[in-house]
Amino acid sequence: MRSSMMALKPTCTLSLLAILAASLLLGVTPVGAISPAQSDTPVTLYAAAPTSITLDPLRISRFDDASRDLVENLFVGLTRFDPATRQIEPMIAESWEASDDGLTWTFHLRDDVQWVRYDPGTDSVTAVRPVQAGDFVYAVQRACNPLRPSPITANMMIVEGCQTVANAFPEVITDLFIAREIGARATGPYTLEIDIAVPTSYFPTLVSTSEFRPVPREAVSEEGDWTAAERVITSGPYVLNSRSASAMTLVRNPLWPDEFSGNVDQIDVTLTDAIASAAQYDMARLTPAEADALRSGSSDVLVSVPGGQITALGFATDRAVVDSAGARRALSLAIDRQALVDQVFPHEAIPATQFTPAGVVASPAFDGLTYDPAAARAALSAAGYPDCTGLPEPVIVLVPDEDPVWTELGQFLVDQWTVNLGCDAGLFEIMPLARTLMIELSHGTYDSETVTRSHSWITQWSADYPDANAWINDALHCRYGWIHTGRTCDQGDAALDRAVTEADPDARTADYAAAEEAMFGANGTFPVIPLFMSTATWIQQPWLADVNMVGAARFDLWTIDTDAQPAR
C-alpha cells in the first residue's frame, strides 16, 4: 500500500538465573574454528535493505520485512515456518507436547545447533557453544522486560507472568523478580518448559516468531550494540561476515547441521534507502514508490504477491442501518473490489476474497466475497430498506485524512452504493479524520467529544505471526478482537473459540473456514467488509529461483544459475 498506510537498563544482580547460565556454560566443550565450506568462487546473492536494518530479533516491527529476512537466516527458533508446506516445522525443538490442561508446553531440543561467530582475522567460523534451553528462557525474559529499549509485543503476553512483569514498577524489576514471575524454565540443558496463560493450540506458530528466538546472554548483556559484526553471535544457516553503514555480508555457516537445498554461499547486502535501478540486485524488496518508478522499465523482473495487510470497512453496530447484518451484507455485495483496486490502488493491492489470506498456517479455502448488485438490492430490501428508502439518516463513512487517496476510496464506495443499490448520493457522507482517532475508533476507546459518532470507517489489520488465528480471530473476535464493533457474539465467534483449543490441524482449519462462512458467506453477518489486501513487490532476476513467496526470505532454499548471473 502507499506509505500513508503503512527504557532504562535494569540493575545487574547475581540471580539464580545467572548462576544457572554460568553452570551451563562451564559444561560446554569448546569447538575449534572451521573455515567456511565454500568454493573458490562463492555463489553470491546481491540484495538490498534499508539503512535502518536491525538484527536484534526483539526490535523488528511487523512491517520491517527486510530485517525479518536477515534475522530469519541468522537466528533460528524452536519452530520454523516452512514456506513450501506452509506449516510449522520443528527447528531447534525436535518435538514438543502440551500438558492435559494445555497450559504447559514442553520442548525437547536438539543438541547440534551451535552459537557461532565469524573471525575476520582467520577467515573462519568458530563455534562458541551449543544453543540450549537457557537461551530461550533468557530470550523470553528479555522480551517481557519493560526496561529494555523495544516495546513489548502482544505475542509475548501469552506467556504466564509476562503481563505481570511488563506492568511492574521499574524499581522492583530485577533478574530474580523476572525469573520468579515468568513461566519459562530450563529443566535440563535441552529441555524447555513454557507456561502459558490460556490454552492455545497455535502456540507452535507463535514460538516461530522473532520474539521467541533465543539470544546469547553473554553477548547481549555487554555494553553497546551486540549485533555489531565484531560482537554478534548467531545460530542460523548464515553468519554475519561484515557490516558497515552502507553494506553487509552474510556467509554460509559451515557448522550448520542441516542440508542446504539451495546453492547461495554468500549474501552481499547494499544498505540504501532509495533503490533506483533493478540491474544491480538479484533480489530487493521495494516500497510502493520504488515499485512504481521501476515498473515501466523493469516490469519483467518485478514480482508482486499478496502482502501482509488487509483494508476493510468497519461498522458501529449500534447505529441505524448498519446495525442490520442484512444491510451490511448488501453494502458488501454492491462493491466491485476489482474495479476498486484498478481505479484507486493500481499495482498496490489485490481484491479481498476472504479475511484470512492464503498461505498462512490453518488458512481455510474460502471465496465468499462476491460482487452481485442484484443480490445486494435483495439483501437491502430484506433488511427493510428497498432502494434505500426509509434510511433514517445519512450513513457517515470516516476515512483517514493524511492522503487524498482515502477520500477517493470513500467516494468509490459511495458511487458503488449509489448505482448498485439505487440510493441517492445524499444518503452517504464522507468525513476525513486523523488516523490516530480512527485507531481509537477501531478499538472502541474513542472520546465522543473528539470523534464523530459515525456509521462506518476505514480500518486496517496486519498480523504478526503466520497463522489464521492472527487474522480473523485476533482482528474480529466479538470480545477481544482488535477491530471493536460492539456486535453480539455469534456462531462465527463460537467457531473461533473452538479453533483456539483445537489440537487437530485439519479440524482447526475447518473451524476457521466455518468462521469465514459465518461472517462473510451467503448469510454472513459481516462484522466488517474486507476490501483489499496490500501487495508486496520485489526485484527478482530470472537467474534466481526457488524464492519463497510467503514468509521471510529463506536464503538456504534459493538457487542461482551462475551461468546466467552477470558479473558485478
C-alpha positions as CSV (number, residue, x, y, z in Angstrom):
1,M,0.0,0.0,0.0
2,R,1.0,3.6,-0.1
3,S,3.4,4.9,2.5
4,S,0.4,6.6,4.2
5,M,-0.9,3.1,5.1
6,M,1.7,1.9,6.3
7,A,13.7,2.4,28.5
8,L,16.2,2.1,31.0
9,K,18.8,-0.6,31.7
10,P,18.0,-2.8,34.7
11,T,20.4,-3.1,37.6
12,C,22.5,-6.2,37.4
13,T,22.1,-8.6,40.3
14,L,23.5,-12.1,41.0
15,S,20.4,-14.2,40.4
16,L,19.6,-17.9,40.3
17,L,19.2,-17.4,36.5
18,A,22.8,-16.0,36.2
19,I,24.1,-18.9,38.2
20,L,22.2,-21.4,36.0
21,A,23.6,-19.8,32.9
22,A,27.1,-19.9,34.2
23,S,26.8,-23.6,35.1
24,L,25.6,-24.4,31.7
25,L,28.5,-22.6,30.1
26,L,31.0,-24.5,32.2
27,G,29.7,-27.8,30.9
28,V,30.4,-27.0,27.3
29,T,33.5,-28.3,25.5
30,P,34.9,-25.6,23.1
31,V,34.8,-26.4,19.4
32,G,37.6,-25.3,17.1
33,A,37.4,-22.9,14.2
34,I,36.2,-24.2,10.8
35,S,36.7,-22.3,7.6
36,P,33.5,-21.6,5.6
37,A,32.7,-24.5,3.2
38,Q,32.7,-22.5,0.0
39,S,34.1,-22.9,-3.5
40,D,36.9,-20.7,-4.7
41,T,34.2,-18.5,-6.3
42,P,31.3,-18.5,-3.9
43,V,27.8,-18.2,-5.3
44,T,26.8,-14.7,-4.2
45,L,23.3,-13.2,-3.9
46,Y,23.2,-9.4,-4.4
47,A,20.4,-7.9,-2.3
48,A,19.4,-4.6,-0.8
49,A,17.9,-3.4,2.5
50,P,17.1,-0.1,4.2
51,T,19.8,1.6,6.2
52,S,17.6,1.3,9.3
53,I,18.0,-2.5,9.3
54,T,18.2,-4.2,12.6
55,L,19.5,-7.7,13.5
56,D,18.1,-7.8,17.1
57,P,15.1,-10.2,16.9
58,L,13.3,-8.2,19.5
59,R,13.5,-4.9,17.7
60,I,11.7,-5.8,14.4
61,S,8.4,-4.2,13.6
62,R,5.7,-6.2,11.9
63,F,6.3,-4.1,8.7
64,D,10.1,-4.5,8.6
65,D,10.3,-7.3,6.0
66,A,14.0,-6.6,5.2
67,S,15.1,-7.1,8.9
68,R,13.0,-10.2,9.1
69,D,14.7,-11.6,6.1
70,L,18.1,-11.3,7.7
71,V,17.1,-12.4,11.2
72,E,15.4,-15.5,9.7
73,N,18.8,-16.6,8.3
74,L,21.0,-15.6,11.3
75,F,18.9,-16.8,14.2
76,V,16.6,-19.8,14.4
77,G,13.9,-20.7,17.0
78,L,12.1,-23.6,18.4
79,T,10.0,-24.0,15.3
80,R,10.1,-22.5,11.8
81,F,7.5,-21.6,9.2
82,D,8.1,-23.7,6.1
83,P,7.1,-21.7,3.1
84,A,6.8,-24.8,0.9
85,T,4.3,-26.7,3.1
86,R,3.0,-23.6,4.7
87,Q,3.1,-25.4,8.0
88,I,5.1,-25.0,11.2
89,E,8.0,-27.5,11.3
90,P,10.5,-28.4,14.0
91,M,13.7,-26.4,14.2
92,I,15.8,-26.4,17.4
93,A,12.9,-28.2,19.1
94,E,12.8,-31.8,17.8
95,S,9.4,-32.4,19.4
96,W,7.0,-30.9,21.9
97,E,3.8,-31.7,23.8
98,A,1.3,-29.8,25.8
99,S,0.0,-30.8,29.3
100,D,-3.5,-32.1,29.6
101,D,-4.8,-28.7,30.6
102,G,-3.0,-27.1,27.7
103,L,-1.1,-24.6,29.9
104,T,2.4,-26.1,29.9
105,W,4.3,-26.8,26.8
106,T,7.5,-28.9,26.9
107,F,10.0,-28.6,24.1
108,H,12.7,-31.2,23.5
109,L,15.7,-29.6,21.9
110,R,18.3,-30.9,19.5
111,D,22.0,-30.6,20.6
112,D,23.7,-30.0,17.3
113,V,22.9,-26.3,16.7
114,Q,25.8,-24.0,17.7
115,W,26.2,-20.4,18.6
116,V,28.8,-19.2,16.2
117,R,30.8,-16.1,15.3
118,Y,32.9,-15.1,12.3
119,D,36.6,-14.3,12.9
120,P,37.8,-12.0,10.2
121,G,41.4,-12.4,11.3
122,T,41.4,-16.1,10.4
123,D,38.5,-16.0,7.9
124,S,36.8,-18.8,9.8
125,V,33.6,-19.5,11.7
126,T,34.1,-20.5,15.3
127,A,31.6,-22.5,17.4
128,V,31.1,-20.7,20.8
129,R,28.8,-23.3,22.4
130,P,25.5,-25.2,21.7
131,V,22.2,-23.4,21.7
132,Q,20.5,-24.6,24.9
133,A,17.2,-24.3,26.8
134,G,18.6,-21.5,29.0
135,D,19.0,-19.3,25.9
136,F,15.3,-19.5,25.2
137,V,14.5,-18.7,28.9
138,Y,16.7,-15.6,28.7
139,A,15.0,-14.6,25.4
140,V,11.5,-14.8,26.9
141,Q,12.6,-12.9,30.0
142,R,14.2,-10.2,27.9
143,A,11.2,-9.9,25.7
144,C,8.9,-9.4,28.7
145,N,11.2,-6.9,30.5
146,P,9.7,-3.4,30.2
147,L,13.1,-1.8,30.8
148,R,14.6,-2.9,27.5
149,P,14.6,-0.5,24.6
150,S,11.9,-2.2,22.4
151,P,8.2,-2.2,23.1
152,I,6.8,-5.5,24.4
153,T,4.8,-7.2,21.7
154,A,1.3,-8.7,22.2
155,N,2.6,-12.1,21.2
156,M,4.6,-12.4,24.5
157,M,1.6,-11.8,26.7
158,I,0.5,-15.4,26.2
159,V,3.5,-16.4,28.4
160,E,2.4,-16.8,32.1
161,G,3.7,-13.8,34.1
162,C,4.8,-11.7,31.2
163,Q,2.0,-9.2,31.7
164,T,2.8,-9.0,35.4
165,V,6.4,-8.1,34.6
166,A,5.5,-5.8,31.8
167,N,3.2,-3.8,34.1
168,A,5.5,-3.8,37.2
169,F,7.1,-0.7,38.7
170,P,10.6,-0.2,37.4
171,E,12.1,-0.3,40.9
172,V,11.0,-3.9,41.5
173,I,12.3,-5.3,38.2
174,T,15.4,-7.4,38.8
175,D,16.7,-10.6,37.3
176,L,15.3,-12.6,40.3
177,F,11.9,-10.9,40.0
178,I,11.7,-11.7,36.3
179,A,12.8,-15.3,36.7
180,R,10.3,-15.9,39.5
181,E,7.3,-14.4,37.7
182,I,7.7,-15.6,34.1
183,G,6.7,-19.2,33.3
184,A,9.8,-20.2,31.3
185,R,12.4,-22.6,32.6
186,A,15.1,-25.0,31.6
187,T,14.6,-28.3,33.2
188,G,17.7,-29.6,31.6
189,P,20.2,-28.4,29.0
190,Y,18.0,-29.4,26.2
191,T,14.5,-29.4,27.8
192,L,12.4,-26.2,27.9
193,E,9.1,-25.7,29.6
194,I,6.9,-22.7,29.0
195,D,3.7,-21.9,30.9
196,I,1.0,-20.0,29.0
197,A,-1.9,-18.1,30.4
198,V,-4.7,-19.8,28.4
199,P,-4.8,-23.0,26.3
200,T,-3.6,-22.1,22.8
201,S,-3.4,-24.6,20.0
202,Y,-1.4,-22.3,17.8
203,F,1.5,-21.8,20.3
204,P,3.9,-23.7,18.0
205,T,3.3,-20.9,15.4
206,L,3.8,-18.2,18.0
207,V,7.2,-19.6,19.0
208,S,8.4,-19.4,15.4
209,T,8.3,-15.6,15.5
210,S,11.4,-13.4,16.1
211,E,10.3,-12.5,19.7
212,F,10.8,-16.1,20.8
213,R,14.2,-16.6,19.1
214,P,17.0,-17.4,21.5
215,V,19.7,-14.9,22.1
216,P,23.1,-15.5,23.9
217,R,23.0,-13.7,27.2
218,E,26.8,-13.3,27.3
219,A,26.7,-11.2,24.2
220,V,23.5,-9.2,24.8
221,S,24.4,-8.2,28.4
222,E,27.5,-6.4,27.3
223,E,27.5,-2.6,26.7
224,G,27.0,-1.3,23.2
225,D,25.4,-2.8,20.1
226,W,25.6,-6.6,20.5
227,T,24.7,-7.1,16.8
228,A,27.8,-5.3,15.5
229,A,29.8,-7.6,13.2
230,E,32.7,-7.9,15.6
231,R,30.5,-8.9,18.5
232,V,27.4,-10.7,17.3
233,I,26.9,-14.4,18.0
234,T,24.3,-16.1,15.7
235,S,22.7,-19.6,15.4
236,G,21.3,-19.8,11.8
237,P,22.3,-21.2,8.5
238,Y,24.3,-18.0,7.7
239,V,26.8,-15.9,9.7
240,L,27.4,-12.2,9.7
241,N,30.7,-11.7,7.9
242,S,31.0,-7.9,7.9
243,R,28.8,-4.8,8.4
244,S,29.2,-1.1,7.7
245,A,27.0,1.9,7.3
246,S,26.5,1.1,3.6
247,A,26.9,-2.7,3.3
248,M,26.5,-6.1,5.0
249,T,27.7,-9.5,4.1
250,L,26.4,-12.9,5.2
251,V,28.3,-16.2,4.5
252,R,27.1,-19.7,4.8
253,N,27.6,-21.3,8.3
254,P,29.8,-24.4,7.8
255,L,28.7,-25.6,11.2
256,W,25.0,-25.6,10.3
257,P,23.9,-29.2,10.9
258,D,21.1,-29.3,8.2
259,E,21.3,-29.7,4.4
260,F,21.2,-26.6,2.2
261,S,18.8,-27.2,-0.7
262,G,19.9,-24.0,-2.4
263,N,23.4,-23.0,-3.6
264,V,23.7,-19.5,-2.2
265,D,27.1,-19.3,-0.3
266,Q,27.1,-15.5,0.4
267,I,24.7,-12.6,0.5
268,D,26.1,-9.1,-0.2
269,V,23.5,-6.6,1.0
270,T,23.6,-3.0,-0.1
271,L,22.2,-0.7,2.6
272,T,20.2,2.0,0.9
273,D,17.0,4.0,1.3
274,A,16.5,4.6,-2.4
275,I,16.5,1.7,-5.0
276,A,16.7,3.4,-8.4
277,S,17.9,0.6,-10.5
278,A,17.0,-3.1,-10.7
279,A,20.1,-4.2,-12.6
280,Q,22.5,-4.2,-9.6
281,Y,20.4,-6.6,-7.5
282,D,19.4,-10.2,-7.7
283,M,16.6,-9.6,-5.2
284,A,15.5,-6.5,-3.4
285,R,12.2,-5.6,-1.6
286,L,10.6,-2.4,-2.9
287,T,8.4,0.3,-1.4
288,P,5.3,1.1,-3.5
289,A,7.1,4.3,-4.7
290,E,10.1,2.4,-5.8
291,A,8.0,-0.2,-7.5
292,D,6.1,2.5,-9.4
293,A,9.4,4.1,-10.5
294,L,10.8,0.8,-11.8
295,R,7.6,-0.7,-13.3
296,S,7.8,1.0,-16.7
297,G,11.4,-0.1,-17.4
298,S,11.9,-3.2,-15.3
299,S,8.4,-4.7,-15.0
300,D,9.8,-8.1,-16.2
301,V,11.8,-8.5,-13.0
302,L,9.2,-7.3,-10.6
303,V,7.3,-9.9,-8.6
304,S,4.1,-8.9,-6.7
305,V,2.3,-11.2,-4.2
306,P,-0.3,-10.6,-1.6
307,G,1.2,-8.6,1.3
308,G,0.6,-8.6,5.0
309,Q,-2.2,-6.0,5.4
310,I,-5.9,-6.0,4.8
311,T,-8.0,-2.9,4.5
312,A,-11.7,-3.2,5.5
313,L,-14.7,-1.1,6.3
314,G,-15.6,-1.3,10.0
315,F,-19.1,-0.6,11.5
316,A,-20.5,0.9,14.6
317,T,-23.2,-1.7,15.0
318,D,-25.2,0.4,17.4
319,R,-26.1,2.8,14.6
320,A,-29.2,2.6,12.4
321,V,-29.0,0.8,9.1
322,V,-25.5,-0.8,9.8
323,D,-27.0,-2.4,12.9
324,S,-28.5,-4.9,10.5
325,A,-26.4,-7.8,9.2
326,G,-28.5,-7.8,6.1
327,A,-27.8,-4.2,5.3
328,R,-24.0,-4.7,5.9
329,R,-24.2,-7.7,3.6
330,A,-25.9,-5.6,1.0
331,L,-23.2,-2.9,1.2
332,S,-20.6,-5.6,0.7
333,L,-22.3,-7.3,-2.3
334,A,-22.6,-3.9,-4.0
335,I,-18.8,-3.4,-4.1
336,D,-16.8,-4.3,-7.2
337,R,-13.4,-4.9,-5.5
338,Q,-11.5,-5.5,-8.7
339,A,-12.7,-2.2,-10.0
340,L,-11.8,-0.6,-6.7
341,V,-8.2,-1.8,-6.9
342,D,-7.9,-0.9,-10.6
343,Q,-9.2,2.6,-10.1
344,V,-7.8,3.6,-6.7
345,F,-4.8,1.3,-5.9
346,P,-3.4,0.0,-9.2
347,H,-0.4,-2.3,-8.6
348,E,-0.7,-1.8,-4.9
349,A,-3.4,-4.1,-3.9
350,I,-5.5,-7.2,-4.8
351,P,-9.2,-7.7,-4.2
352,A,-10.1,-9.4,-0.9
353,T,-11.8,-12.8,-1.3
354,Q,-11.7,-13.6,2.4
355,F,-10.4,-12.1,5.6
356,T,-7.7,-14.7,6.3
357,P,-5.2,-14.7,3.4
358,A,-4.0,-17.9,1.8
359,G,-0.5,-19.2,2.7
360,V,-0.6,-19.0,6.5
361,V,-1.0,-21.9,8.9
362,A,-4.6,-23.2,9.1
363,S,-5.8,-20.7,6.4
364,P,-9.1,-22.0,5.0
365,A,-10.1,-22.2,1.4
366,F,-12.9,-19.6,1.1
367,D,-14.1,-17.4,-1.8
368,G,-17.2,-15.9,-0.3
369,L,-16.7,-12.2,-1.0
370,T,-18.6,-11.7,-4.3
371,Y,-19.8,-8.7,-6.3
372,D,-23.6,-9.2,-7.1
373,P,-25.7,-6.0,-7.4
374,A,-28.9,-7.9,-7.8
375,A,-28.3,-9.9,-4.6
376,A,-27.2,-6.6,-2.9
377,R,-30.6,-5.0,-3.7
378,A,-32.4,-8.0,-2.5
379,A,-30.5,-8.1,0.8
380,L,-31.1,-4.4,1.4
381,S,-34.8,-4.8,0.7
382,A,-35.0,-7.8,3.1
383,A,-33.3,-5.5,5.7
384,G,-36.2,-3.1,5.4
385,Y,-34.7,-0.5,3.0
386,P,-35.8,-1.3,-0.6
387,D,-33.9,1.0,-3.0
388,C,-32.5,2.8,0.1
389,T,-36.0,4.1,1.1
390,G,-36.6,4.6,4.8
391,L,-33.0,5.3,5.8
392,P,-33.4,7.3,9.0
393,E,-30.2,9.3,8.5
394,P,-27.2,9.6,6.1
395,V,-24.6,6.9,6.5
396,I,-21.3,8.5,7.6
397,V,-18.1,7.0,6.3
398,L,-14.9,8.1,8.0
399,V,-11.6,8.0,6.0
400,P,-8.0,8.9,7.1
401,D,-7.2,12.5,6.4
402,E,-3.5,12.1,5.6
403,D,-3.8,11.3,1.9
404,P,-6.4,12.3,-0.7
405,V,-6.4,8.7,-1.9
406,W,-8.5,7.7,1.1
407,T,-11.2,10.2,0.2
408,E,-11.1,8.8,-3.3
409,L,-11.7,5.3,-1.8
410,G,-14.6,6.7,0.2
411,Q,-16.1,8.3,-2.9
412,F,-15.7,5.0,-4.8
413,L,-17.7,3.2,-2.2
414,V,-20.4,5.8,-2.2
415,D,-20.6,5.7,-6.0
416,Q,-20.9,1.9,-5.9
417,W,-23.7,2.0,-3.4
418,T,-25.5,4.8,-5.3
419,V,-25.5,2.9,-8.5
420,N,-25.8,-0.7,-7.4
421,L,-28.3,-0.2,-4.6
422,G,-30.4,2.5,-6.2
423,C,-29.5,5.0,-3.5
424,D,-29.4,8.8,-3.6
425,A,-25.8,10.0,-3.2
426,G,-27.0,12.4,-0.5
427,L,-27.7,9.3,1.8
428,F,-23.9,9.0,2.3
429,E,-21.4,11.3,3.8
430,I,-17.6,11.1,3.6
431,M,-15.7,12.6,6.5
432,P,-11.8,12.7,6.8
433,L,-10.4,12.1,10.3
434,A,-7.0,11.8,11.8
435,R,-5.7,8.2,11.7
436,T,-4.9,8.2,15.4
437,L,-8.5,8.9,16.2
438,M,-9.6,6.3,13.7
439,I,-7.5,3.7,15.5
440,E,-9.2,4.7,18.7
441,L,-12.5,4.2,16.9
442,S,-11.5,0.7,15.9
443,H,-10.5,-0.1,19.5
444,G,-13.8,1.3,20.8
445,T,-11.8,3.7,23.0
446,Y,-12.6,7.0,21.4
447,D,-13.8,10.1,23.1
448,S,-17.2,11.0,21.8
449,E,-16.4,14.7,22.1
450,T,-13.4,14.5,19.7
451,V,-14.6,11.7,17.3
452,T,-17.8,12.0,15.3
453,R,-20.0,9.1,16.1
454,S,-20.0,7.5,12.6
455,H,-21.6,4.5,11.0
456,S,-18.5,3.1,9.3
457,W,-14.8,3.8,8.9
458,I,-11.8,2.5,7.1
459,T,-9.7,0.2,9.2
460,Q,-6.6,-2.0,8.6
461,W,-5.1,-5.1,10.1
462,S,-1.7,-6.7,9.8
463,A,-1.0,-10.0,11.5
464,D,2.4,-10.5,13.3
465,Y,2.5,-14.3,13.2
466,P,1.8,-16.6,10.2
467,D,-1.4,-18.3,11.4
468,A,-5.1,-17.9,10.6
469,N,-5.7,-17.1,14.3
470,A,-3.6,-13.9,13.9
471,W,-6.1,-12.7,11.2
472,I,-9.7,-13.5,11.7
473,N,-9.6,-14.2,15.4
474,D,-7.2,-11.5,16.7
475,A,-8.8,-8.9,14.4
476,L,-12.5,-9.7,14.6
477,H,-13.4,-11.8,17.6
478,C,-16.5,-10.2,19.3
479,R,-14.9,-9.8,22.7
480,Y,-11.2,-9.4,22.2
481,G,-10.7,-8.6,18.5
482,W,-8.6,-5.5,17.7
483,I,-11.4,-4.1,15.5
484,H,-14.1,-3.5,18.0
485,T,-17.6,-3.0,16.6
486,G,-19.7,-3.7,19.6
487,R,-21.6,-6.5,17.9
488,T,-23.1,-9.5,19.6
489,C,-21.1,-12.7,19.6
490,D,-22.5,-15.3,17.2
491,Q,-21.7,-18.7,15.6
492,G,-18.6,-17.3,13.8
493,D,-17.1,-16.4,17.2
494,A,-18.0,-19.9,18.5
495,A,-16.0,-21.4,15.7
496,L,-13.1,-19.2,16.6
497,D,-13.3,-20.2,20.2
498,R,-13.2,-23.9,19.1
499,A,-10.1,-23.3,16.9
500,V,-8.1,-21.7,19.7
501,T,-8.0,-25.0,21.6
502,E,-8.3,-27.5,18.7
503,A,-5.2,-29.7,18.6
504,D,-6.0,-31.4,15.3
505,P,-4.7,-29.3,12.4
506,D,-7.4,-30.3,9.9
507,A,-10.2,-29.6,12.5
508,R,-8.6,-26.2,13.3
509,T,-8.6,-25.2,9.6
510,A,-12.2,-26.3,9.4
511,D,-13.1,-24.1,12.3
512,Y,-11.6,-21.1,10.6
513,A,-13.5,-21.9,7.5
514,A,-16.7,-22.1,9.5
515,A,-15.9,-18.6,10.9
516,E,-15.2,-17.2,7.5
517,E,-18.5,-18.6,6.2
518,A,-20.5,-17.3,9.2
519,M,-19.0,-13.8,8.8
520,F,-18.7,-13.5,5.0
521,G,-20.7,-16.2,3.4
522,A,-24.1,-16.0,1.7
523,N,-25.8,-15.4,5.0
524,G,-22.8,-13.7,6.7
525,T,-23.1,-11.2,9.5
526,F,-20.3,-9.0,8.0
527,P,-18.8,-7.5,11.1
528,V,-16.6,-5.7,8.7
529,I,-16.4,-5.5,4.9
530,P,-13.0,-6.8,3.7
531,L,-11.9,-4.6,0.7
532,F,-8.4,-5.5,-0.5
533,M,-5.0,-6.9,0.5
534,S,-1.8,-4.9,0.1
535,T,0.8,-6.3,-2.2
536,A,4.5,-7.0,-1.6
537,T,6.8,-6.3,-4.5
538,W,10.4,-7.1,-5.1
539,I,13.1,-7.4,-7.7
540,Q,13.8,-10.9,-8.7
541,Q,16.2,-11.6,-11.6
542,P,15.5,-14.6,-14.0
543,W,18.6,-16.4,-12.8
544,L,17.3,-16.6,-9.3
545,A,15.0,-19.5,-8.5
546,D,13.2,-21.1,-5.6
547,V,12.4,-17.8,-3.8
548,N,9.7,-18.3,-1.2
549,M,6.6,-16.3,-2.0
550,V,5.4,-16.4,1.6
551,G,7.2,-15.5,4.8
552,A,10.7,-14.2,5.5
553,A,13.4,-14.9,3.0
554,R,14.9,-18.4,3.3
555,F,18.3,-17.9,1.5
556,D,19.2,-21.6,2.2
557,L,16.4,-22.6,-0.2
558,W,17.3,-20.3,-3.1
559,T,19.3,-21.2,-6.2
560,I,21.3,-19.0,-8.6
561,D,22.1,-20.0,-12.1
562,T,25.7,-18.8,-12.1
563,D,26.0,-19.2,-15.9
564,A,23.2,-16.7,-16.4
565,Q,24.1,-14.3,-13.5
566,P,26.2,-11.4,-14.8
567,A,29.4,-10.4,-13.1
568,R,29.2,-7.5,-10.8
